[in-house]
Amino acid sequence: MEKKLNNIPKDDADWMKIQEFCLSFNAYEYWGSFEKAAEVANDHYRKYKENETLSNNLEELRTVLFFEQRRQRHFGNDPDAEIIEYLKRVIKKIRLI
């Protein structure tokens, strides 16, 4: 997967800009199913909540972004401050990989 730094949202990006980036990777297609993408994203979030660590795997990080965007869309509202902070940390990590 090619990474272009100018496509990665900046630290001050709003939710609309973050969503565009989230949807530029289709985790359902990459992992082959909704279930596998959900497993990857949910496991990552659980580990993050336990010890604030983020994966070093670009595909896993992109899966987190994609899945959280889809989850928020399904709920029909914008993510809360905690989720936005999590997503921004994931984006920042992507920039470093």
N, C-alpha and C positions, 0 to 999 in steps of 0.2 A: 504494500500500500504506500503510495507516494504521499509525502507530507509537504505542504507548501505553507511556510510560515505566514505569508500574507493572508491566507485563508482562515487562520486561527483567530478567533475573537480576542480582542484586547481585554485587559483586566476590568475595564470600565464598561464593557459591552452590556447592552440591555437584553432582556429576555428574547425579543424578536431576533436579534443578531445571533444569540446563542442557539436559538431553535434552528436557524438556517444551517449552522454548522452541525448541529446534532443530526439533522436529516440528510447530511451529505454522505452518510454511511448507513447502509441498510443491514442492521445486525440480524434480522430474520433471515435474509438471504445469505449472509456470511456464515452463520452458524447452522443454517438449514432448517430452522424451526423457531417458532415463537417460544416454545418451552426451553430450548437450549439458551437462547438469548436472555430470557428471563432468569434462568439459573445463573448465568455469568454475571449479569447486572446485580441481581439480588445478593449473591455471594460476595461480590465486591463491596457493596454498600454495608453489609453486615460486618465485614472485616474492617472497613473504614470506621464504622461506629465503635468497634471494639478498641482499636489502637491507632486510628487516623493514618493508616498506611494506604498508599495507592499502588496499584499494579505498575510494573514497568513494561507491560505488554500493550502496544499501541491498539491492537484490535480489541482487547478487553476494555480499554479506556473509551474507545469509540463506541463500543457496545453500551457502556454505562450511559453515555450521553444520549445515544439514540433511544434507549429503553426508557430513560427518565423523561425525555420529551414526549414519547408516546404515552407514558403513564399519566403525565400531567394533562395531555390532550384528552385522554379517556375520562379523567376526573372533571374536565371542563373548566378548569381555572388555572391561573398562573401558580407556579411553585412558590412555597413560602421561603423566607429568608434562609433557613437552614439548608434547604435543597439548592437554592441558588449558590450559596457559599460552597457546597459540595461540588456542584457542577463547575464552578469557577476554579476550584482546586484541581479538578480533573483536567480542565482545559490548560491550566498552567503546567501541569505535569506533561501533557502532550507536547507543549512547546519545548520542553527540556529533553525529550526523547530523540 
